[in-house]
Amino acid sequence: MAHLIIDQFMSRDDNFAVLVHDPESGETASIDAPEEEPIRIKLNEHGWALTHILTTHRHADHVEGNINLKQRFGPTIIGPEAEADRIPGIDQSVKDGDRITFAGRPVNVIATPGHTMGHVCYHFPEDRLLFAADTLFVLGCGRLFEGSPADMWASLQKLMALPDDTAVYCGHEYTLSNARFAVTVDPDNAELAERLKEIEALRADGKPTAPTTIGREKATNPFLRPHDPAIRRTLGMDNASDTEVFAEIRQRKDRF
């Protein structure tokens, strides 16, 4: 089985758009559709036909391109059942634990409520790929527009259980802000300090900071480490629950 080709590029102000192409079958999926034009341009550059849109959640900056892309290319639009009535052009709804197929490969659907209550992520286990959209960012996590801290922490634990070498593609280029915040709650983490330097250099050169991996995030992303004694000491929350520590980290980031 041929390796998937992944093209990640910018859309809107700070959205990552991602195309996933299988050279054997010719199938091509867009992970969400932030807007039509940059996706159409990339498809035309590659000579790819869009066959699928895998929608993670209903927010406009993830579905705005659905209808125009569907009219132009006729892809099957797949999205979360809990938000199906708010996803333009949806053809197939999915829920936690469902398995769909793309180019003969299994794709596992993981419900990750928190950012929205219907948010899902798409995991390609054979290819070690996770499309996490607005649940897990490089050194961050999504804002809790609908869910509770307990909802999001439970969702993140699902993603943390994936193999460490899983490549993670996320929905936005928020990494520099995330990194600068992360060192305020985890100031003694040497690996995090090195990541901040790396991220500053990448952004200074106009280069993307994603993808990341589950392993790197587990080592340096404070939202995945509320159990860490050093973070707890910094926050003055030595005896709090993991959910309480996660909630405090999220609240501090919201004010950062």
C-alpha positions in Angstrom: 0.0 0.0 0.0 1.4 3.4 -1.0 2.1 6.0 1.5 -0.4 8.8 1.7 0.7 12.2 0.5 -0.2 15.1 2.8 -0.2 18.7 1.8 -0.8 21.2 4.7 -1.1 24.9 3.8 -2.6 28.1 5.3 -6.2 29.2 4.9 -8.1 32.2 6.2 -6.0 34.1 8.8 -4.6 31.2 10.8 -6.4 28.0 9.8 -4.4 25.0 8.6 -6.0 23.4 5.5 -4.9 19.8 4.9 -5.3 17.5 1.8 -4.7 13.8 2.2 -4.1 12.0 -1.1 -3.7 8.3 -1.9 -1.7 7.9 -5.1 -2.9 4.3 -5.8 -6.7 4.9 -5.7 -6.6 8.6 -6.5 -8.8 9.4 -3.5 -8.2 12.8 -1.9 -9.7 14.0 1.4 -9.8 17.6 2.7 -9.7 17.7 6.5 -12.4 20.3 7.1 -12.9 23.0 4.5 -12.0 26.4 5.9 -12.6 28.1 2.6 -12.9 27.0 -1.0 -10.3 29.0 -3.0 -7.0 27.8 -1.4 -8.2 24.2 -1.4 -9.3 24.4 -5.0 -6.0 26.0 -6.1 -4.0 23.2 -4.3 -6.1 20.5 -5.9 -5.6 22.0 -9.3 -1.8 22.3 -8.7 -1.6 18.6 -7.9 -4.1 17.4 -10.4 -6.1 15.7 -7.6 -9.9 15.1 -7.5 -11.5 15.8 -4.2 -13.4 12.7 -3.1 -14.0 13.4 0.6 -14.3 16.2 3.2 -13.8 14.9 6.7 -15.5 17.5 8.9 -14.5 17.7 12.6 -17.0 20.2 13.8 -19.6 22.8 12.8 -17.7 26.1 13.3 -17.8 28.4 10.2 -14.0 28.5 9.8 -14.1 24.7 9.3 -17.1 24.3 7.0 -17.3 27.5 4.9 -15.9 25.8 1.8 -18.2 22.8 1.9 -20.9 23.8 -0.6 -18.6 25.3 -3.2 -16.2 22.4 -3.1 -19.1 20.0 -3.3 -20.6 21.7 -6.3 -17.2 21.8 -8.1 -15.8 18.3 -7.2 -18.7 16.3 -5.7 -16.9 15.0 -2.6 -18.7 12.9 0.1 -18.9 15.1 3.1 -18.6 13.2 6.4 -19.1 14.8 9.8 -20.2 14.4 13.4 -23.7 13.1 14.0 -24.3 15.5 16.9 -23.8 18.5 14.6 -25.1 17.1 11.3 -27.8 19.7 11.1 -25.2 22.5 11.1 -22.7 21.0 8.7 -23.4 22.3 5.1 -23.8 19.5 2.5 -23.2 16.6 4.8 -23.8 13.2 3.3 -22.8 10.8 6.1 -22.8 11.3 9.9 -20.4 9.5 12.3 -20.1 9.1 16.0 -17.6 7.9 18.6 -16.2 4.5 17.8 -17.3 4.4 14.2 -14.9 3.3 11.5 -15.0 4.6 8.0 -12.8 3.8 5.1 -10.6 6.1 3.0 -8.6 4.6 0.1 -9.0 1.1 1.6 -7.6 2.3 4.9 -9.5 2.2 8.2 -10.2 5.6 9.8 -11.4 5.6 13.4 -13.7 8.3 14.6 -12.9 9.7 18.1 -15.5 11.9 19.8 -13.7 14.7 21.6 -16.3 17.1 23.2 -15.0 20.3 24.7 -14.4 22.9 22.0 -17.9 22.0 20.7 -19.9 19.1 22.1 -20.0 17.3 18.8 -16.3 17.6 17.8 -14.7 14.5 16.4 -11.1 13.6 15.4 -10.1 11.3 12.7 -7.4 8.7 13.4 -5.7 6.7 10.6 -4.2 3.9 12.7 -2.2 2.2 9.9 -0.6 5.5 8.9 -0.1 6.8 12.4 -2.0 10.0 11.6 -4.4 12.0 13.8 -6.4 15.0 12.5 -7.3 16.7 15.7 -8.7 20.1 14.4 -9.6 22.3 17.5 -9.2 19.7 20.2 -5.4 19.4 20.4 -3.1 22.0 19.1 0.7 22.2 19.1 1.4 23.0 22.8 -2.3 23.9 23.3 -5.9 22.8 23.2 -9.1 24.3 22.0 -11.1 26.9 23.9 -14.1 25.5 25.8 -16.9 27.1 23.9 -19.5 24.4 24.8 -17.9 21.7 27.0 -16.6 21.7 30.5 -13.0 21.2 31.6 -13.9 17.7 32.5 -15.2 17.1 29.0 -12.0 18.4 27.4 -9.7 16.6 29.7 -11.5 13.3 29.0 -11.2 14.0 25.3 -7.5 14.8 25.5 -6.9 11.6 27.5 -8.3 9.6 24.6 -5.8 11.2 22.2 -2.9 10.7 24.7 -3.6 6.9 24.5 -2.6 6.8 20.9 0.9 5.7 20.0 3.6 8.3 20.7 4.8 8.3 17.1 1.3 9.4 15.8 1.6 12.5 13.7 -0.9 15.2 14.8 -2.3 17.7 12.4 -4.3 20.5 14.0 -6.7 23.2 12.9 -4.8 26.4 13.6 -1.4 28.0 13.7 -1.6 29.1 17.3 1.8 27.6 18.4 3.9 30.7 19.2 1.3 32.0 21.6 0.8 28.6 23.0 4.5 28.1 23.6 5.0 31.5 25.3 2.1 30.6 27.6 3.3 27.1 28.3 6.6 28.3 29.8 4.7 30.4 32.3 3.1 27.3 33.9 6.0 24.9 33.2 9.1 27.1 33.5 11.6 24.4 34.5 10.9 22.0 31.5 14.1 22.0 29.5 12.5 20.3 26.5 9.7 22.9 26.5 12.3 25.7 26.6 14.0 24.2 23.5 10.7 23.9 21.7 10.0 27.6 22.3 13.3 28.5 20.6 12.6 26.1 17.7 9.0 27.5 17.3 10.3 31.1 17.4 12.8 30.3 14.6 10.1 28.5 12.5 7.7 31.4 12.8 10.4 34.0 12.1 11.0 32.1 8.8 7.3 31.9 8.0 7.3 28.1 8.4 4.5 26.0 10.0 4.9 24.5 13.4 2.7 21.5 12.6 2.5 18.6 12.5 3.6 17.5 15.9 3.4 14.1 17.5 1.6 12.6 20.5 4.9 11.9 22.2 6.2 15.5 21.9 2.9 16.9 23.2 2.9 14.5 26.1 6.3 15.7 27.0 5.8 19.5 26.6 2.1 20.5 26.3 0.9 21.6 29.7 -2.7 20.8 28.8 -1.7 17.1 28.6 0.2 17.3 31.9 -2.0 18.4 34.7 -0.6 15.5 36.7 2.9 16.8 36.5 4.3 17.8 40.0 6.3 20.7 38.7 3.3 22.3 37.0 1.2 21.7 40.2 3.8 23.4 42.3 3.9 26.4 39.9 0.2 26.7 40.1 0.1 26.1 43.9 -2.3 23.1 43.3 -0.3 20.2 44.7 -3.3 18.4 46.0 -5.9 19.2 43.3 -7.4 16.7 40.9 -6.1 16.5 37.4 -9.4 18.1 36.1 -9.0 21.0 38.5 -5.4 21.6 37.4 -6.4 21.3 33.7 -9.2 23.9 34.3 -6.8 26.3 35.9 -4.4 26.0 33.0 -7.2 26.6 30.5 -8.5 29.6 32.4 -4.9 31.1 32.6 -4.5 30.6 28.8 -7.8 32.3 28.2 -6.5 35.4 30.0 -3.0 35.2 28.5 
